[in-house]
């Protein structure tokens, strides 16, 4: 069995690292929007995880029913967070598979 060319392996590892860094930059520059209540509450989250915006339809603001508003806010946050995770998996998934092919 022949030994792999170390220079070639190093070059592949460097390419993978550059692709990984580019994917991380793309994720950080992205924004996802989560929603709840059929869009009555929306939350925007940057790829860094920072909440950047929140919209609440005035018709759901009922001082007698704060619990529903809290549930909708949590639902929108969870939806946005899930979308951010999905984005990260889409960007990073192929790279992590490539790293395992290199023996990492």
Secondary structure, 3 states (H helix, E strand, C coil): CCCCCHHHHHHHHHHHHHHHHHHHHHHHHCEEEEEECCCCEEEEEECCCCEEEEEECHHHCCCCCHHHHHHHHHHHHHHHHHHHHHHHHHHHHHHHHHHHHCCC
